[in-house]
Amino acid sequence: MRPEDIALARQWAAEHGLDAIVSTDGDSDRPLVADEHGEWLRGDVLGILCAHYLGAQCVATPVSSNTALEKSGWFTHTPRTRIGSPYVIEAMQTALQQGLPGVCGYEANGGFLMMSAMCVEGRELAPLPTRDAVLPMLAVMASARAKGCVVSALLDALPARFTCSDRIQNFPTALSQARLALLQTGSDAGQRQAFEQMFGEVSGTVLNLNTTDGLRATFANDEVIHLRPSGNAPELRCYTEAPSAQRAAAINLAALSVLATWRDV
């Protein structure tokens, strides 16, 4: 989200007394929703709220999405995938073949997909296994109306988990892959130690590593640093998660400072 978009949403909400602001990206497959204060909701939080409103039981999403999905306790199955809608669709298809009910999914940008028909207020929504932006917008507003609350209050029911993402541009993909490969050699304990030596000053002790897409480390303090070469540009992406938005942003900035030194090796 551009800084000017953040400022404009806050201005519009204050000037017009709005309940919400909704928009999409240029090709209309990613939802943008701001609350009554003009604060934009992150796409992976929209996905959680939409799935909960629909009564979903199995929710597939990429490994980079907010872990409030699992920590909420709202869903019985939460398969994690590589980043990209084809992988989310594949996970939903697998869930359906296994006979799991209420199957849907979303990407971290908020684009929502449904593999099962869902019954909402006595009416059936047909499956829509392609990325959709309208349903998350409607679900969030309908949920707030049903609960008799403002949009921002919906977030109070979720665990305090906040994500941040940024990138280093003009970073050769081959270099990203080579550096990540060095962190994934040897035993599991050795890999954790290597990651901790590089990022321990940022977040402390590494608890576990996930290699579903890139390299994602969860630390003992429940913070997350996820490194991933872009699939369509010479960029090295960094995703972080923490108990506060400020901490998630601070971790991201610190991790990017470490990653910037990779050019020199």
VEXDRENPA-698353 format. One line per field, with one value per residue (C-alpha): residue number from 1; residue in three letters; chain; x, y, z. Coordinates in Angstrom, 1 decimal. Last residue first. Layout:
BEGIN
pos <- NUM;...
code <- ALA;...
unit <- A;...
u <- X;...
v <- Y;...
w <- Z;...
//
This chain:
BEGIN
pos <- 265;264;263;262;261;260;259;258;257;256;255;254;253;252;251;250;249;248;247;246;245;244;243;242;241;240;239;238;237;236;235;234;233;232;231;230;229;228;227;226;225;224;223;222;221;220;219;218;217;216;215;214;213;212;211;210;209;208;207;206;205;204;203;202;201;200;199;198;197;196;195;194;193;192;191;190;189;188;187;186;185;184;183;182;181;180;179;178;177;176;175;174;173;172;171;170;169;168;167;166;165;164;163;162;161;160;159;158;157;156;155;154;153;152;151;150;149;148;147;146;145;144;143;142;141;140;139;138;137;136;135;134;133;132;131;130;129;128;127;126;125;124;123;122;121;120;119;118;117;116;115;114;113;112;111;110;109;108;107;106;105;104;103;102;101;100;99;98;97;96;95;94;93;92;91;90;89;88;87;86;85;84;83;82;81;80;79;78;77;76;75;74;73;72;71;70;69;68;67;66;65;64;63;62;61;60;59;58;57;56;55;54;53;52;51;50;49;48;47;46;45;44;43;42;41;40;39;38;37;36;35;34;33;32;31;30;29;28;27;26;25;24;23;22;21;20;19;18;17;16;15;14;13;12;11;10;9;8;7;6;5;4;3;2;1
code <- VAL;ASP;ARG;TRP;THR;ALA;LEU;VAL;SER;LEU;ALA;ALA;LEU;ASN;ILE;ALA;ALA;ALA;ARG;GLN;ALA;SER;PRO;ALA;GLU;THR;TYR;CYS;ARG;LEU;GLU;PRO;ALA;ASN;GLY;SER;PRO;ARG;LEU;HIS;ILE;VAL;GLU;ASP;ASN;ALA;PHE;THR;ALA;ARG;LEU;GLY;ASP;THR;THR;ASN;LEU;ASN;LEU;VAL;THR;GLY;SER;VAL;GLU;GLY;PHE;MET;GLN;GLU;PHE;ALA;GLN;ARG;GLN;GLY;ALA;ASP;SER;GLY;THR;GLN;LEU;LEU;ALA;LEU;ARG;ALA;GLN;SER;LEU;ALA;THR;PRO;PHE;ASN;GLN;ILE;ARG;ASP;SER;CYS;THR;PHE;ARG;ALA;PRO;LEU;ALA;ASP;LEU;LEU;ALA;SER;VAL;VAL;CYS;GLY;LYS;ALA;ARG;ALA;SER;ALA;MET;VAL;ALA;LEU;MET;PRO;LEU;VAL;ALA;ASP;ARG;THR;PRO;LEU;PRO;ALA;LEU;GLU;ARG;GLY;GLU;VAL;CYS;MET;ALA;SER;MET;MET;LEU;PHE;GLY;GLY;ASN;ALA;GLU;TYR;GLY;CYS;VAL;GLY;PRO;LEU;GLY;GLN;GLN;LEU;ALA;THR;GLN;MET;ALA;GLU;ILE;VAL;TYR;PRO;SER;GLY;ILE;ARG;THR;ARG;PRO;THR;HIS;THR;PHE;TRP;GLY;SER;LYS;GLU;LEU;ALA;THR;ASN;SER;SER;VAL;PRO;THR;ALA;VAL;CYS;GLN;ALA;GLY;LEU;TYR;HIS;ALA;CYS;LEU;ILE;GLY;LEU;VAL;ASP;GLY;ARG;LEU;TRP;GLU;GLY;HIS;GLU;ASP;ALA;VAL;LEU;PRO;ARG;ASP;SER;ASP;GLY;ASP;THR;SER;VAL;ILE;ALA;ASP;LEU;GLY;HIS;GLU;ALA;ALA;TRP;GLN;ARG;ALA;LEU;ALA;ILE;ASP;GLU;PRO;ARG;MET
unit <- A;A;A;A;A;A;A;A;A;A;A;A;A;A;A;A;A;A;A;A;A;A;A;A;A;A;A;A;A;A;A;A;A;A;A;A;A;A;A;A;A;A;A;A;A;A;A;A;A;A;A;A;A;A;A;A;A;A;A;A;A;A;A;A;A;A;A;A;A;A;A;A;A;A;A;A;A;A;A;A;A;A;A;A;A;A;A;A;A;A;A;A;A;A;A;A;A;A;A;A;A;A;A;A;A;A;A;A;A;A;A;A;A;A;A;A;A;A;A;A;A;A;A;A;A;A;A;A;A;A;A;A;A;A;A;A;A;A;A;A;A;A;A;A;A;A;A;A;A;A;A;A;A;A;A;A;A;A;A;A;A;A;A;A;A;A;A;A;A;A;A;A;A;A;A;A;A;A;A;A;A;A;A;A;A;A;A;A;A;A;A;A;A;A;A;A;A;A;A;A;A;A;A;A;A;A;A;A;A;A;A;A;A;A;A;A;A;A;A;A;A;A;A;A;A;A;A;A;A;A;A;A;A;A;A;A;A;A;A;A;A;A;A;A;A;A;A;A;A;A;A;A;A;A;A;A;A;A;A;A;A;A;A;A;A
u <- 29.8;29.2;25.6;24.6;25.1;21.7;20.1;21.2;19.7;16.6;16.3;16.5;13.8;11.5;12.0;11.0;7.9;6.8;7.5;5.4;2.5;2.5;2.7;5.2;5.4;7.9;8.1;11.3;11.5;14.7;14.1;15.2;11.6;9.0;9.4;10.7;13.4;12.0;13.0;10.6;11.3;8.8;8.4;7.0;9.6;11.2;11.7;9.9;12.1;10.8;13.1;11.9;8.6;7.7;11.1;10.0;12.5;12.0;12.6;15.3;16.6;16.7;14.7;17.1;20.4;19.7;19.4;22.7;23.9;20.3;20.0;23.2;22.1;18.8;20.4;22.9;20.1;18.3;21.5;23.7;22.9;19.8;21.5;23.9;21.0;19.5;22.6;22.7;19.0;19.3;22.4;20.7;17.7;19.9;18.9;17.7;15.1;15.4;11.9;9.3;6.6;4.9;2.7;0.8;-0.5;-2.6;-5.0;-8.3;-11.6;-10.5;-10.1;-13.9;-14.0;-12.3;-15.3;-17.7;-20.1;-23.7;-22.5;-24.6;-23.5;-19.9;-20.2;-22.0;-19.2;-16.5;-18.3;-19.1;-15.5;-14.2;-16.7;-15.9;-12.1;-12.2;-9.3;-10.7;-12.2;-15.8;-18.0;-21.7;-23.0;-26.2;-28.8;-30.1;-28.1;-24.9;-24.6;-21.3;-20.6;-17.1;-14.0;-14.1;-11.3;-10.5;-7.9;-6.8;-3.2;-2.0;-3.9;-7.1;-8.7;-12.0;-13.3;-16.4;-16.4;-13.4;-14.0;-10.4;-11.0;-12.2;-9.1;-6.9;-8.8;-8.3;-4.6;-4.3;-6.3;-3.9;-1.0;-2.4;-3.2;0.5;2.9;3.6;1.0;-0.3;-3.2;-5.5;-7.9;-10.4;-11.0;-11.9;-9.1;-7.9;-4.2;-4.4;-5.5;-3.7;-0.7;-0.7;0.0;3.5;2.9;0.2;-3.4;-5.9;-8.9;-10.9;-13.9;-15.6;-18.5;-18.8;-18.2;-15.1;-13.7;-14.2;-12.6;-9.5;-9.1;-9.5;-6.6;-4.5;-5.3;-4.1;-6.8;-6.4;-7.0;-9.5;-10.8;-14.1;-12.2;-10.3;-10.8;-8.8;-9.6;-7.3;-8.8;-9.9;-7.4;-6.1;-6.2;-9.5;-11.6;-13.5;-13.8;-15.7;-18.2;-17.5;-17.8;-17.2;-14.2;-12.6;-12.9;-11.8;-8.6;-7.7;-8.1;-6.1;-3.1;-2.8;-3.1;-0.4;1.9;1.5;0.0
v <- -12.1;-8.4;-8.7;-10.7;-7.6;-6.3;-9.3;-8.2;-4.8;-6.4;-8.4;-5.2;-3.5;-6.6;-7.0;-3.3;-3.7;-6.8;-5.0;-2.0;-4.1;-6.0;-9.7;-10.5;-11.6;-11.0;-11.5;-10.7;-10.8;-11.0;-9.4;-10.2;-10.5;-13.2;-15.9;-13.6;-15.1;-16.0;-15.2;-15.7;-14.2;-15.1;-14.0;-16.5;-15.7;-19.0;-18.1;-19.3;-19.4;-19.4;-20.4;-20.2;-21.8;-25.0;-24.8;-24.3;-23.9;-24.4;-22.8;-20.3;-18.4;-14.6;-12.2;-9.6;-10.5;-14.1;-13.3;-14.5;-16.8;-18.0;-19.1;-21.1;-22.6;-23.6;-25.2;-27.1;-28.4;-29.7;-31.3;-30.1;-27.5;-25.3;-21.9;-22.4;-23.0;-19.7;-17.9;-19.7;-19.1;-15.4;-15.1;-16.9;-14.6;-11.5;-8.7;-5.7;-4.9;-5.8;-6.6;-5.8;-7.6;-7.0;-9.2;-8.8;-11.4;-10.4;-13.3;-12.5;-11.6;-7.9;-7.8;-7.7;-4.5;-2.6;-3.2;-1.5;-3.6;-4.9;-8.5;-9.0;-5.6;-6.3;-9.8;-8.3;-5.7;-8.3;-10.8;-8.2;-7.1;-10.7;-11.8;-9.0;-9.7;-13.2;-15.5;-18.5;-21.6;-20.2;-22.8;-21.8;-19.7;-21.2;-19.3;-19.8;-17.1;-18.3;-21.9;-22.5;-24.6;-26.1;-25.1;-21.4;-18.9;-15.5;-12.8;-11.2;-10.4;-13.2;-15.7;-17.3;-20.7;-22.6;-26.0;-26.3;-30.1;-32.5;-35.6;-36.3;-35.4;-32.0;-31.5;-32.4;-30.0;-27.2;-27.9;-27.7;-24.5;-22.9;-24.1;-22.6;-19.4;-18.6;-18.9;-22.4;-24.1;-24.3;-26.6;-25.2;-27.9;-27.7;-24.0;-21.3;-22.0;-18.4;-19.5;-21.4;-18.4;-16.0;-17.4;-14.6;-15.7;-16.5;-20.3;-19.9;-20.4;-23.3;-23.1;-26.2;-25.7;-22.7;-21.0;-18.3;-15.6;-17.4;-17.7;-14.0;-13.0;-15.2;-14.0;-10.3;-11.0;-12.3;-9.2;-6.7;-4.4;-0.7;1.9;4.5;4.9;3.2;0.2;-0.1;-2.8;-3.6;-6.7;-8.4;-9.7;-6.4;-6.1;-2.7;-3.5;-3.4;-1.0;-0.8;1.9;1.3;2.8;6.3;9.5;11.7;13.8;11.4;8.3;10.2;11.5;8.2;6.6;9.3;9.0;5.2;5.6;8.3;6.0;3.4;0.0
w <- -0.2;-0.7;-2.1;1.0;3.1;2.0;3.6;7.1;6.6;5.2;8.4;10.5;8.5;8.6;12.3;12.9;10.7;12.6;15.9;15.0;13.8;17.1;18.1;15.3;11.7;9.0;5.2;3.3;-0.5;-2.6;-6.0;-9.5;-10.8;-11.5;-8.8;-6.1;-4.0;-0.5;3.1;6.0;9.4;12.1;15.8;18.3;21.0;20.3;16.7;13.6;10.5;6.9;4.1;0.5;-0.2;1.8;3.5;7.1;9.9;13.6;17.0;16.1;19.2;19.1;16.9;15.4;17.0;16.1;12.4;10.9;13.6;14.1;10.5;10.8;14.1;12.7;9.7;12.0;14.1;11.1;9.9;7.1;4.4;4.3;5.1;2.2;-0.1;0.9;-0.2;-3.5;-4.2;-3.5;-5.7;-8.6;-8.2;-8.7;-6.4;-8.4;-5.7;-2.0;-0.7;1.8;3.9;7.3;9.3;12.5;15.0;18.1;18.1;16.3;18.0;18.3;14.5;14.1;16.2;13.3;11.1;13.5;15.5;15.4;15.0;11.9;10.5;11.1;9.5;6.5;6.0;6.3;4.0;1.4;1.0;1.1;-1.5;-4.0;-4.6;-6.2;-7.1;-9.0;-7.4;-7.1;-5.5;-5.4;-2.5;-1.0;0.8;4.4;5.9;4.3;3.0;1.3;-1.8;-1.7;-3.6;-2.8;-3.6;-2.1;-3.2;0.1;-0.9;1.3;-0.9;0.1;0.5;0.7;1.7;3.9;4.2;3.9;1.8;1.1;-2.6;-1.4;0.7;-2.3;-4.5;-1.9;-1.8;-5.6;-5.7;-3.1;-5.2;-8.4;-6.4;-5.7;-2.7;-1.7;0.5;4.0;4.9;7.6;8.8;11.7;11.5;14.1;16.5;16.1;16.4;13.1;10.9;13.2;11.5;9.0;5.4;4.1;4.0;1.4;2.2;2.4;4.7;5.8;8.1;6.4;8.2;5.5;8.1;9.3;5.8;5.2;8.5;7.8;4.2;5.3;7.7;4.9;2.8;5.4;6.6;5.6;8.3;7.2;10.7;9.9;8.5;5.2;2.6;-0.5;-2.4;-5.0;-8.2;-9.7;-12.5;-11.2;-7.5;-5.7;-3.7;-0.4;2.2;5.5;7.9;6.6;8.5;5.4;6.4;8.8;6.7;3.6;5.3;6.7;3.3;1.7;4.1;3.6;-0.2;-0.2;1.7;-1.0;0.0
//
